[in-house]
Amino acid sequence: MTAEPPVAPRARLLTLLSLGFSVPLAIVIGGGAGWLLDRWLGTEPWLFLVFLALGIVAGLRNVVRAASAVAEGDPPPEDSGGEGS
């Protein structure tokens, strides 16, 4: 097996800068999904609060994963969700 080349400092910087978009986006998507479900099902404000909390947790999870990958010098982990996982 061949060793993978080290990650360039620019790639690490871009990984950390991308968190500035991914954290708020996760929160907005979670809150928006909860708000839409609340309007559709008439369960205000419960699903909004649940999905907002899930969005916050997902955003913080992304921060921890990216920060640990940058600290170790490894490339950030691939997204493990979705099909084929």
PDB file of N, CA, C and O in Angstrom, chain B, residues numbered from 101:
ATOM      1  N   MET B 101       0.831  -1.180   0.000  1.00  0.00           N
ATOM      2  CA  MET B 101       0.000   0.000   0.000  1.00  0.00           C
ATOM      3  C   MET B 101       0.873   1.240   0.000  1.00  0.00           C
ATOM      4  O   MET B 101       1.925   1.272   0.639  1.00  0.00           O
ATOM      5  N   THR B 102       0.438   2.243  -0.709  1.00  0.00           N
ATOM      6  CA  THR B 102       1.177   3.502  -0.721  1.00  0.00           C
ATOM      7  C   THR B 102       0.563   4.460   0.283  1.00  0.00           C
ATOM      8  O   THR B 102      -0.649   4.472   0.502  1.00  0.00           O
ATOM      9  N   ALA B 103       1.422   5.254   0.883  1.00  0.00           N
ATOM     10  CA  ALA B 103       0.947   6.244   1.851  1.00  0.00           C
ATOM     11  C   ALA B 103       0.315   7.417   1.113  1.00  0.00           C
ATOM     12  O   ALA B 103       0.783   7.814   0.046  1.00  0.00           O
ATOM     13  N   GLU B 104      -0.748   7.964   1.685  1.00  0.00           N
ATOM     14  CA  GLU B 104      -1.395   9.121   1.071  1.00  0.00           C
ATOM     15  C   GLU B 104      -0.555  10.358   1.324  1.00  0.00           C
ATOM     16  O   GLU B 104       0.048  10.485   2.390  1.00  0.00           O
ATOM     17  N   PRO B 105      -0.505  11.281   0.357  1.00  0.00           N
ATOM     18  CA  PRO B 105       0.269  12.508   0.564  1.00  0.00           C
ATOM     19  C   PRO B 105      -0.363  13.361   1.656  1.00  0.00           C
ATOM     20  O   PRO B 105      -1.574  13.293   1.860  1.00  0.00           O
ATOM     21  N   PRO B 106       0.431  14.162   2.361  1.00  0.00           N
ATOM     22  CA  PRO B 106      -0.135  15.009   3.413  1.00  0.00           C
ATOM     23  C   PRO B 106      -1.071  16.065   2.837  1.00  0.00           C
ATOM     24  O   PRO B 106      -0.946  16.461   1.679  1.00  0.00           O
ATOM     25  N   VAL B 107      -1.995  16.504   3.655  1.00  0.00           N
ATOM     26  CA  VAL B 107      -2.959  17.512   3.230  1.00  0.00           C
ATOM     27  C   VAL B 107      -2.281  18.882   3.246  1.00  0.00           C
ATOM     28  O   VAL B 107      -1.602  19.239   4.208  1.00  0.00           O
ATOM     29  N   ALA B 108      -2.472  19.628   2.186  1.00  0.00           N
ATOM     30  CA  ALA B 108      -1.867  20.955   2.078  1.00  0.00           C
ATOM     31  C   ALA B 108      -2.502  21.914   3.093  1.00  0.00           C
ATOM     32  O   ALA B 108      -3.677  21.765   3.427  1.00  0.00           O
ATOM     33  N   PRO B 109      -1.744  22.883   3.580  1.00  0.00           N
ATOM     34  CA  PRO B 109      -2.316  23.854   4.528  1.00  0.00           C
ATOM     35  C   PRO B 109      -3.514  24.602   3.960  1.00  0.00           C
ATOM     36  O   PRO B 109      -4.433  24.959   4.698  1.00  0.00           O
ATOM     37  N   ARG B 110      -3.508  24.840   2.660  1.00  0.00           N
ATOM     38  CA  ARG B 110      -4.636  25.540   2.042  1.00  0.00           C
ATOM     39  C   ARG B 110      -5.911  24.711   2.156  1.00  0.00           C
ATOM     40  O   ARG B 110      -6.991  25.256   2.385  1.00  0.00           O
ATOM     41  N   ALA B 111      -5.790  23.404   1.998  1.00  0.00           N
ATOM     42  CA  ALA B 111      -6.962  22.534   2.115  1.00  0.00           C
ATOM     43  C   ALA B 111      -7.501  22.545   3.540  1.00  0.00           C
ATOM     44  O   ALA B 111      -8.715  22.519   3.743  1.00  0.00           O
ATOM     45  N   ARG B 112      -6.613  22.585   4.524  1.00  0.00           N
ATOM     46  CA  ARG B 112      -7.058  22.662   5.921  1.00  0.00           C
ATOM     47  C   ARG B 112      -7.795  23.968   6.176  1.00  0.00           C
ATOM     48  O   ARG B 112      -8.838  23.986   6.830  1.00  0.00           O
ATOM     49  N   LEU B 113      -7.251  25.049   5.659  1.00  0.00           N
ATOM     50  CA  LEU B 113      -7.885  26.354   5.840  1.00  0.00           C
ATOM     51  C   LEU B 113      -9.266  26.385   5.197  1.00  0.00           C
ATOM     52  O   LEU B 113     -10.218  26.893   5.788  1.00  0.00           O
ATOM     53  N   LEU B 114      -9.374  25.851   4.006  1.00  0.00           N
ATOM     54  CA  LEU B 114     -10.670  25.826   3.320  1.00  0.00           C
ATOM     55  C   LEU B 114     -11.675  24.952   4.058  1.00  0.00           C
ATOM     56  O   LEU B 114     -12.870  25.248   4.078  1.00  0.00           O
ATOM     57  N   THR B 115     -11.189  23.881   4.661  1.00  0.00           N
ATOM     58  CA  THR B 115     -12.083  23.033   5.452  1.00  0.00           C
ATOM     59  C   THR B 115     -12.658  23.804   6.624  1.00  0.00           C
ATOM     60  O   THR B 115     -13.857  23.730   6.893  1.00  0.00           O
ATOM     61  N   LEU B 116     -11.814  24.540   7.317  1.00  0.00           N
ATOM     62  CA  LEU B 116     -12.294  25.318   8.461  1.00  0.00           C
ATOM     63  C   LEU B 116     -13.189  26.474   8.029  1.00  0.00           C
ATOM     64  O   LEU B 116     -14.164  26.792   8.709  1.00  0.00           O
ATOM     65  N   LEU B 117     -12.865  27.102   6.906  1.00  0.00           N
ATOM     66  CA  LEU B 117     -13.703  28.203   6.429  1.00  0.00           C
ATOM     67  C   LEU B 117     -15.084  27.716   5.993  1.00  0.00           C
ATOM     68  O   LEU B 117     -16.071  28.442   6.109  1.00  0.00           O
ATOM     69  N   SER B 118     -15.145  26.493   5.495  1.00  0.00           N
ATOM     70  CA  SER B 118     -16.435  25.966   5.057  1.00  0.00           C
ATOM     71  C   SER B 118     -17.393  25.779   6.233  1.00  0.00           C
ATOM     72  O   SER B 118     -18.608  25.731   6.040  1.00  0.00           O
ATOM     73  N   LEU B 119     -16.855  25.672   7.445  1.00  0.00           N
ATOM     74  CA  LEU B 119     -17.722  25.535   8.615  1.00  0.00           C
ATOM     75  C   LEU B 119     -18.571  26.777   8.826  1.00  0.00           C
ATOM     76  O   LEU B 119     -19.664  26.695   9.387  1.00  0.00           O
ATOM     77  N   GLY B 120     -18.078  27.924   8.381  1.00  0.00           N
ATOM     78  CA  GLY B 120     -18.849  29.152   8.496  1.00  0.00           C
ATOM     79  C   GLY B 120     -20.145  29.105   7.701  1.00  0.00           C
ATOM     80  O   GLY B 120     -21.082  29.851   7.984  1.00  0.00           O
ATOM     81  N   PHE B 121     -20.195  28.229   6.710  1.00  0.00           N
ATOM     82  CA  PHE B 121     -21.421  28.049   5.933  1.00  0.00           C
ATOM     83  C   PHE B 121     -22.215  26.840   6.411  1.00  0.00           C
ATOM     84  O   PHE B 121     -23.444  26.884   6.456  1.00  0.00           O
ATOM     85  N   SER B 122     -21.526  25.767   6.768  1.00  0.00           N
ATOM     86  CA  SER B 122     -22.233  24.526   7.075  1.00  0.00           C
ATOM     87  C   SER B 122     -22.984  24.584   8.398  1.00  0.00           C
ATOM     88  O   SER B 122     -24.054  23.987   8.517  1.00  0.00           O
ATOM     89  N   VAL B 123     -22.455  25.285   9.390  1.00  0.00           N
ATOM     90  CA  VAL B 123     -23.137  25.340  10.689  1.00  0.00           C
ATOM     91  C   VAL B 123     -24.459  26.117  10.586  1.00  0.00           C
ATOM     92  O   VAL B 123     -25.502  25.580  10.960  1.00  0.00           O
ATOM     93  N   PRO B 124     -24.447  27.355  10.094  1.00  0.00           N
ATOM     94  CA  PRO B 124     -25.741  28.049   9.976  1.00  0.00           C
ATOM     95  C   PRO B 124     -26.700  27.354   9.012  1.00  0.00           C
ATOM     96  O   PRO B 124     -27.914  27.369   9.219  1.00  0.00           O
ATOM     97  N   LEU B 125     -26.158  26.749   7.968  1.00  0.00           N
ATOM     98  CA  LEU B 125     -27.014  26.068   7.010  1.00  0.00           C
ATOM     99  C   LEU B 125     -27.718  24.874   7.658  1.00  0.00           C
ATOM    100  O   LEU B 125     -28.901  24.647   7.408  1.00  0.00           O
ATOM    101  N   ALA B 126     -27.006  24.115   8.482  1.00  0.00           N
ATOM    102  CA  ALA B 126     -27.624  22.985   9.176  1.00  0.00           C
ATOM    103  C   ALA B 126     -28.734  23.463  10.104  1.00  0.00           C
ATOM    104  O   ALA B 126     -29.781  22.824  10.201  1.00  0.00           O
ATOM    105  N   ILE B 127     -28.510  24.577  10.782  1.00  0.00           N
ATOM    106  CA  ILE B 127     -29.512  25.117  11.702  1.00  0.00           C
ATOM    107  C   ILE B 127     -30.733  25.613  10.929  1.00  0.00           C
ATOM    108  O   ILE B 127     -31.868  25.359  11.333  1.00  0.00           O
ATOM    109  N   VAL B 128     -30.505  26.313   9.829  1.00  0.00           N
ATOM    110  CA  VAL B 128     -31.623  26.831   9.027  1.00  0.00           C
ATOM    111  C   VAL B 128     -32.421  25.694   8.401  1.00  0.00           C
ATOM    112  O   VAL B 128     -33.651  25.743   8.371  1.00  0.00           O
ATOM    113  N   ILE B 129     -31.739  24.683   7.908  1.00  0.00           N
ATOM    114  CA  ILE B 129     -32.450  23.553   7.293  1.00  0.00           C
ATOM    115  C   ILE B 129     -33.274  22.820   8.346  1.00  0.00           C
ATOM    116  O   ILE B 129     -34.433  22.484   8.100  1.00  0.00           O
ATOM    117  N   GLY B 130     -32.685  22.568   9.523  1.00  0.00           N
ATOM    118  CA  GLY B 130     -33.429  21.891  10.585  1.00  0.00           C
ATOM    119  C   GLY B 130     -34.627  22.701  11.042  1.00  0.00           C
ATOM    120  O   GLY B 130     -35.730  22.169  11.159  1.00  0.00           O
ATOM    121  N   GLY B 131     -34.416  23.991  11.302  1.00  0.00           N
ATOM    122  CA  GLY B 131     -35.522  24.842  11.734  1.00  0.00           C
ATOM    123  C   GLY B 131     -36.594  24.990  10.666  1.00  0.00           C
ATOM    124  O   GLY B 131     -37.787  24.979  10.969  1.00  0.00           O
ATOM    125  N   GLY B 132     -36.169  25.128   9.420  1.00  0.00           N
ATOM    126  CA  GLY B 132     -37.127  25.262   8.322  1.00  0.00           C
ATOM    127  C   GLY B 132     -37.963  24.014   8.133  1.00  0.00           C
ATOM    128  O   GLY B 132     -39.171  24.098   7.911  1.00  0.00           O
ATOM    129  N   ALA B 133     -37.327  22.860   8.219  1.00  0.00           N
ATOM    130  CA  ALA B 133     -38.072  21.604   8.080  1.00  0.00           C
ATOM    131  C   ALA B 133     -39.084  21.456   9.220  1.00  0.00           C
ATOM    132  O   ALA B 133     -40.223  21.045   8.997  1.00  0.00           O
ATOM    133  N   GLY B 134     -38.667  21.788  10.425  1.00  0.00           N
ATOM    134  CA  GLY B 134     -39.588  21.712  11.560  1.00  0.00           C
ATOM    135  C   GLY B 134     -40.736  22.685  11.441  1.00  0.00           C
ATOM    136  O   GLY B 134     -41.876  22.353  11.767  1.00  0.00           O
ATOM    137  N   TRP B 135     -40.441  23.901  10.970  1.00  0.00           N
ATOM    138  CA  TRP B 135     -41.489  24.907  10.797  1.00  0.00           C
ATOM    139  C   TRP B 135     -42.514  24.455   9.761  1.00  0.00           C
ATOM    140  O   TRP B 135     -43.721  24.590   9.964  1.00  0.00           O
ATOM    141  N   LEU B 136     -42.010  23.912   8.634  1.00  0.00           N
ATOM    142  CA  LEU B 136     -42.925  23.440   7.594  1.00  0.00           C
ATOM    143  C   LEU B 136     -43.784  22.277   8.091  1.00  0.00           C
ATOM    144  O   LEU B 136     -44.986  22.229   7.831  1.00  0.00           O
ATOM    145  N   LEU B 137     -43.161  21.345   8.805  1.00  0.00           N
ATOM    146  CA  LEU B 137     -43.936  20.221   9.335  1.00  0.00           C
ATOM    147  C   LEU B 137     -44.953  20.684  10.367  1.00  0.00           C
ATOM    148  O   LEU B 137     -46.067  20.162  10.417  1.00  0.00           O
ATOM    149  N   ASP B 138     -44.583  21.654  11.186  1.00  0.00           N
ATOM    150  CA  ASP B 138     -45.531  22.206  12.161  1.00  0.00           C
ATOM    151  C   ASP B 138     -46.735  22.837  11.468  1.00  0.00           C
ATOM    152  O   ASP B 138     -47.874  22.638  11.890  1.00  0.00           O
ATOM    153  N   ARG B 139     -46.486  23.583  10.422  1.00  0.00           N
ATOM    154  CA  ARG B 139     -47.605  24.217   9.697  1.00  0.00           C
ATOM    155  C   ARG B 139     -48.489  23.165   9.054  1.00  0.00           C
ATOM    156  O   ARG B 139     -49.713  23.295   9.035  1.00  0.00           O
ATOM    157  N   TRP B 140     -47.857  22.114   8.525  1.00  0.00           N
ATOM    158  CA  TRP B 140     -48.608  21.077   7.824  1.00  0.00           C
ATOM    159  C   TRP B 140     -49.419  20.219   8.799  1.00  0.00           C
ATOM    160  O   TRP B 140     -50.567  19.869   8.525  1.00  0.00           O
ATOM    161  N   LEU B 141     -48.802  19.883   9.947  1.00  0.00           N
ATOM    162  CA  LEU B 141     -49.444  18.978  10.889  1.00  0.00           C
ATOM    163  C   LEU B 141     -50.162  19.695  12.033  1.00  0.00           C
ATOM    164  O   LEU B 141     -50.900  19.060  12.787  1.00  0.00           O
ATOM    165  N   GLY B 142     -49.956  21.006  12.175  1.00  0.00           N
ATOM    166  CA  GLY B 142     -50.607  21.768  13.232  1.00  0.00           C
ATOM    167  C   GLY B 142     -50.083  21.447  14.624  1.00  0.00           C
ATOM    168  O   GLY B 142     -50.846  21.442  15.590  1.00  0.00           O
ATOM    169  N   THR B 143     -48.807  21.183  14.730  1.00  0.00           N
ATOM    170  CA  THR B 143     -48.212  20.816  16.015  1.00  0.00           C
ATOM    171  C   THR B 143     -47.319  21.910  16.573  1.00  0.00           C
ATOM    172  O   THR B 143     -46.409  21.628  17.352  1.00  0.00           O
ATOM    173  N   GLU B 144     -47.568  23.157  16.183  1.00  0.00           N
ATOM    174  CA  GLU B 144     -46.686  24.264  16.569  1.00  0.00           C
ATOM    175  C   GLU B 144     -46.503  24.330  18.070  1.00  0.00           C
ATOM    176  O   GLU B 144     -47.489  24.115  18.774  1.00  0.00           O
ATOM    177  N   PRO B 145     -45.381  24.596  18.605  1.00  0.00           N
ATOM    178  CA  PRO B 145     -44.055  24.804  18.031  1.00  0.00           C
ATOM    179  C   PRO B 145     -43.147  23.586  18.168  1.00  0.00           C
ATOM    180  O   PRO B 145     -41.932  23.711  18.015  1.00  0.00           O
ATOM    181  N   TRP B 146     -43.707  22.412  18.454  1.00  0.00           N
ATOM    182  CA  TRP B 146     -42.912  21.269  18.891  1.00  0.00           C
ATOM    183  C   TRP B 146     -41.972  20.731  17.830  1.00  0.00           C
ATOM    184  O   TRP B 146     -40.792  20.524  18.115  1.00  0.00           O
ATOM    185  N   LEU B 147     -42.444  20.500  16.635  1.00  0.00           N
ATOM    186  CA  LEU B 147     -41.546  19.965  15.609  1.00  0.00           C
ATOM    187  C   LEU B 147     -40.479  20.981  15.215  1.00  0.00           C
ATOM    188  O   LEU B 147     -39.351  20.609  14.891  1.00  0.00           O
ATOM    189  N   PHE B 148     -40.833  22.261  15.244  1.00  0.00           N
ATOM    190  CA  PHE B 148     -39.827  23.298  14.987  1.00  0.00           C
ATOM    191  C   PHE B 148     -38.698  23.196  16.000  1.00  0.00           C
ATOM    192  O   PHE B 148     -37.524  23.221  15.629  1.00  0.00           O
ATOM    193  N   LEU B 149     -39.045  23.082  17.271  1.00  0.00           N
ATOM    194  CA  LEU B 149     -38.028  23.012  18.317  1.00  0.00           C
ATOM    195  C   LEU B 149     -37.182  21.747  18.203  1.00  0.00           C
ATOM    196  O   LEU B 149     -35.966  21.792  18.388  1.00  0.00           O
ATOM    197  N   VAL B 150     -37.821  20.622  17.898  1.00  0.00           N
ATOM    198  CA  VAL B 150     -37.088  19.363  17.764  1.00  0.00           C
ATOM    199  C   VAL B 150     -36.123  19.425  16.592  1.00  0.00           C
ATOM    200  O   VAL B 150     -34.954  19.066  16.729  1.00  0.00           O
ATOM    201  N   PHE B 151     -36.605  19.877  15.443  1.00  0.00           N
ATOM    202  CA  PHE B 151     -35.747  19.913  14.264  1.00  0.00           C
ATOM    203  C   PHE B 151     -34.684  21.010  14.369  1.00  0.00           C
ATOM    204  O   PHE B 151     -33.587  20.859  13.830  1.00  0.00           O
ATOM    205  N   LEU B 152     -34.993  22.092  15.046  1.00  0.00           N
ATOM    206  CA  LEU B 152     -33.983  23.119  15.289  1.00  0.00           C
ATOM    207  C   LEU B 152     -32.860  22.550  16.154  1.00  0.00           C
ATOM    208  O   LEU B 152     -31.683  22.790  15.882  1.00  0.00           O
ATOM    209  N   ALA B 153     -33.218  21.803  17.185  1.00  0.00           N
ATOM    210  CA  ALA B 153     -32.203  21.166  18.036  1.00  0.00           C
ATOM    211  C   ALA B 153     -31.374  20.169  17.236  1.00  0.00           C
ATOM    212  O   ALA B 153     -30.158  20.092  17.412  1.00  0.00           O
ATOM    213  N   LEU B 154     -32.018  19.408  16.362  1.00  0.00           N
ATOM    214  CA  LEU B 154     -31.279  18.464  15.511  1.00  0.00           C
ATOM    215  C   LEU B 154     -30.332  19.199  14.570  1.00  0.00           C
ATOM    216  O   LEU B 154     -29.224  18.725  14.317  1.00  0.00           O
ATOM    217  N   GLY B 155     -30.748  20.341  14.054  1.00  0.00           N
ATOM    218  CA  GLY B 155     -29.877  21.140  13.198  1.00  0.00           C
ATOM    219  C   GLY B 155     -28.669  21.671  13.950  1.00  0.00           C
ATOM    220  O   GLY B 155     -27.557  21.683  13.423  1.00  0.00           O
ATOM    221  N   ILE B 156     -28.889  22.112  15.189  1.00  0.00           N
ATOM    222  CA  ILE B 156     -27.778  22.601  16.008  1.00  0.00           C
ATOM    223  C   ILE B 156     -26.798  21.470  16.298  1.00  0.00           C
ATOM    224  O   ILE B 156     -25.585  21.662  16.213  1.00  0.00           O
ATOM    225  N   VAL B 157     -27.316  20.293  16.638  1.00  0.00           N
ATOM    226  CA  VAL B 157     -26.456  19.143  16.910  1.00  0.00           C
ATOM    227  C   VAL B 157     -25.673  18.757  15.656  1.00  0.00           C
ATOM    228  O   VAL B 157     -24.481  18.461  15.739  1.00  0.00           O
ATOM    229  N   ALA B 158     -26.327  18.757  14.504  1.00  0.00           N
ATOM    230  CA  ALA B 158     -25.631  18.415  13.259  1.00  0.00           C
ATOM    231  C   ALA B 158     -24.542  19.430  12.941  1.00  0.00           C
ATOM    232  O   ALA B 158     -23.455  19.054  12.502  1.00  0.00           O
ATOM    233  N   GLY B 159     -24.820  20.708  13.158  1.00  0.00           N
ATOM    234  CA  GLY B 159     -23.807  21.730  12.915  1.00  0.00           C
ATOM    235  C   GLY B 159     -22.613  21.584  13.835  1.00  0.00           C
ATOM    236  O   GLY B 159     -21.471  21.695  13.387  1.00  0.00           O
ATOM    237  N   LEU B 160     -22.855  21.337  15.115  1.00  0.00           N
ATOM    238  CA  LEU B 160     -21.764  21.148  16.063  1.00  0.00           C
ATOM    239  C   LEU B 160     -20.981  19.868  15.770  1.00  0.00           C
ATOM    240  O   LEU B 160     -19.767  19.816  15.964  1.00  0.00           O
ATOM    241  N   ARG B 161     -21.681  18.846  15.307  1.00  0.00           N
ATOM    242  CA  ARG B 161     -21.003  17.592  14.928  1.00  0.00           C
ATOM    243  C   ARG B 161     -20.049  17.840  13.769  1.00  0.00           C
ATOM    244  O   ARG B 161     -18.941  17.303  13.752  1.00  0.00           O
ATOM    245  N   ASN B 162     -20.467  18.642  12.809  1.00  0.00           N
ATOM    246  CA  ASN B 162     -19.583  18.978  11.690  1.00  0.00           C
ATOM    247  C   ASN B 162     -18.353  19.731  12.166  1.00  0.00           C
ATOM    248  O   ASN B 162     -17.251  19.498  11.669  1.00  0.00           O
ATOM    249  N   VAL B 163     -18.528  20.629  13.123  1.00  0.00           N
ATOM    250  CA  VAL B 163     -17.393  21.385  13.657  1.00  0.00           C
ATOM    251  C   VAL B 163     -16.395  20.447  14.321  1.00  0.00           C
ATOM    252  O   VAL B 163     -15.192  20.542  14.081  1.00  0.00           O
ATOM    253  N   VAL B 164     -16.890  19.548  15.150  1.00  0.00           N
ATOM    254  CA  VAL B 164     -16.009  18.632  15.870  1.00  0.00           C
ATOM    255  C   VAL B 164     -15.276  17.712  14.902  1.00  0.00           C
ATOM    256  O   VAL B 164     -14.073  17.493  15.048  1.00  0.00           O
ATOM    257  N   ARG B 165     -15.984  17.173  13.918  1.00  0.00           N
ATOM    258  CA  ARG B 165     -15.355  16.271  12.949  1.00  0.00           C
ATOM    259  C   ARG B 165     -14.294  16.988  12.136  1.00  0.00           C
ATOM    260  O   ARG B 165     -13.205  16.451  11.933  1.00  0.00           O
ATOM    261  N   ALA B 166     -14.590  18.184  11.672  1.00  0.00           N
ATOM    262  CA  ALA B 166     -13.625  18.920  10.856  1.00  0.00           C
ATOM    263  C   ALA B 166     -12.430  19.370  11.679  1.00  0.00           C
ATOM    264  O   ALA B 166     -11.292  19.298  11.216  1.00  0.00           O
ATOM    265  N   ALA B 167     -12.681  19.832  12.895  1.00  0.00           N
ATOM    266  CA  ALA B 167     -11.577  20.293  13.740  1.00  0.00           C
ATOM    267  C   ALA B 167     -10.656  19.141  14.126  1.00  0.00           C
ATOM    268  O   ALA B 167      -9.437  19.311  14.160  1.00  0.00           O
ATOM    269  N   SER B 168     -11.214  17.990  14.411  1.00  0.00           N
ATOM    270  CA  SER B 168     -10.364  16.855  14.756  1.00  0.00           C
ATOM    271  C   SER B 168      -9.577  16.375  13.547  1.00  0.00           C
ATOM    272  O   SER B 168      -8.427  15.957  13.687  1.00  0.00           O
ATOM    273  N   ALA B 169     -10.178  16.429  12.361  1.00  0.00           N
ATOM    274  CA  ALA B 169      -9.456  16.023  11.148  1.00  0.00           C
ATOM    275  C   ALA B 169      -8.315  16.986  10.850  1.00  0.00           C
ATOM    276  O   ALA B 169      -7.229  16.556  10.461  1.00  0.00           O
ATOM    277  N   VAL B 170      -8.547  18.279  11.027  1.00  0.00           N
ATOM    278  CA  VAL B 170      -7.505  19.270  10.780  1.00  0.00           C
ATOM    279  C   VAL B 170      -6.399  19.143  11.819  1.00  0.00           C
ATOM    280  O   VAL B 170      -5.220  19.271  11.490  1.00  0.00           O
ATOM    281  N   ALA B 171      -6.771  18.893  13.069  1.00  0.00           N
ATOM    282  CA  ALA B 171      -5.776  18.768  14.136  1.00  0.00           C
ATOM    283  C   ALA B 171      -4.883  17.550  13.926  1.00  0.00           C
ATOM    284  O   ALA B 171      -3.696  17.587  14.248  1.00  0.00           O
ATOM    285  N   GLU B 172      -5.442  16.488  13.396  1.00  0.00           N
ATOM    286  CA  GLU B 172      -4.670  15.272  13.141  1.00  0.00           C
ATOM    287  C   GLU B 172      -3.903  15.343  11.830  1.00  0.00           C
ATOM    288  O   GLU B 172      -3.023  14.519  11.582  1.00  0.00           O
ATOM    289  N   GLY B 173      -4.224  16.310  10.997  1.00  0.00           N
ATOM    290  CA  GLY B 173      -3.554  16.432   9.708  1.00  0.00           C
ATOM    291  C   GLY B 173      -4.130  15.530   8.644  1.00  0.00           C
ATOM    292  O   GLY B 173      -3.542  15.381   7.572  1.00  0.00           O
ATOM    293  N   ASP B 174      -5.269  14.926   8.920  1.00  0.00           N
ATOM    294  CA  ASP B 174      -5.922  14.051   7.954  1.00  0.00           C
ATOM    295  C   ASP B 174      -6.912  14.848   7.130  1.00  0.00           C
ATOM    296  O   ASP B 174      -7.351  15.915   7.557  1.00  0.00           O
ATOM    297  N   PRO B 175      -7.270  14.351   5.960  1.00  0.00           N
ATOM    298  CA  PRO B 175      -8.350  14.995   5.219  1.00  0.00           C
ATOM    299  C   PRO B 175      -9.651  14.832   5.982  1.00  0.00           C
ATOM    300  O   PRO B 175      -9.812  13.853   6.712  1.00  0.00           O
ATOM    301  N   PRO B 176     -10.594  15.773   5.834  1.00  0.00           N
ATOM    302  CA  PRO B 176     -11.865  15.644   6.555  1.00  0.00           C
ATOM    303  C   PRO B 176     -12.590  14.380   6.128  1.00  0.00           C
ATOM    304  O   PRO B 176     -12.503  13.979   4.967  1.00  0.00           O
ATOM    305  N   PRO B 177     -13.306  13.746   7.054  1.00  0.00           N
ATOM    306  CA  PRO B 177     -14.010  12.493   6.721  1.00  0.00           C
ATOM    307  C   PRO B 177     -15.125  12.748   5.732  1.00  0.00           C
ATOM    308  O   PRO B 177     -15.734  13.817   5.707  1.00  0.00           O
ATOM    309  N   GLU B 178     -15.375  11.741   4.920  1.00  0.00           N
ATOM    310  CA  GLU B 178     -16.470  11.816   3.957  1.00  0.00           C
ATOM    311  C   GLU B 178     -17.784  11.740   4.723  1.00  0.00           C
ATOM    312  O   GLU B 178     -17.847  11.182   5.819  1.00  0.00           O
ATOM    313  N   ASP B 179     -18.829  12.308   4.133  1.00  0.00           N
ATOM    314  CA  ASP B 179     -20.147  12.239   4.743  1.00  0.00           C
ATOM    315  C   ASP B 179     -20.599  10.787   4.741  1.00  0.00           C
ATOM    316  O   ASP B 179     -20.592  10.135   3.697  1.00  0.00           O
ATOM    317  N   SER B 180     -20.994  10.274   5.906  1.00  0.00           N
ATOM    318  CA  SER B 180     -21.360   8.869   6.018  1.00  0.00           C
ATOM    319  C   SER B 180     -22.846   8.627   5.822  1.00  0.00           C
ATOM    320  O   SER B 180     -23.299   7.486   5.915  1.00  0.00           O
ATOM    321  N   GLY B 181     -23.610   9.666   5.556  1.00  0.00           N
ATOM    322  CA  GLY B 181     -25.051   9.497   5.370  1.00  0.00           C
ATOM    323  C   GLY B 181     -25.398   9.217   3.934  1.00  0.00           C
ATOM    324  O   GLY B 181     -24.557   9.290   3.039  1.00  0.00           O
ATOM    325  N   GLY B 182     -26.657   8.893   3.733  1.00  0.00           N
ATOM    326  CA  GLY B 182     -27.140   8.710   2.375  1.00  0.00           C
ATOM    327  C   GLY B 182     -27.027   7.278   1.902  1.00  0.00           C
ATOM    328  O   GLY B 182     -26.747   6.368   2.681  1.00  0.00           O
ATOM    329  N   GLU B 183     -27.250   7.091   0.604  1.00  0.00           N
ATOM    330  CA  GLU B 183     -27.224   5.770   0.020  1.00  0.00           C
ATOM    331  C   GLU B 183     -25.805   5.244  -0.104  1.00  0.00           C
ATOM    332  O   GLU B 183     -24.849   6.011  -0.221  1.00  0.00           O
ATOM    333  N   GLY B 184     -25.687   3.942  -0.078  1.00  0.00           N
ATOM    334  CA  GLY B 184     -24.391   3.316  -0.258  1.00  0.00           C
ATOM    335  C   GLY B 184     -23.534   3.300   0.979  1.00  0.00           C
ATOM    336  O   GLY B 184     -22.356   2.950   0.910  1.00  0.00           O
ATOM    337  N   SER B 185     -24.107   3.676   2.129  1.00  0.00           N
ATOM    338  CA  SER B 185     -23.321   3.685   3.367  1.00  0.00           C
ATOM    339  C   SER B 185     -23.625   2.475   4.184  1.00  0.00           C
ATOM    340  O   SER B 185     -23.060   2.303   5.265  1.00  0.00           O
TER     341      SER B 185
END
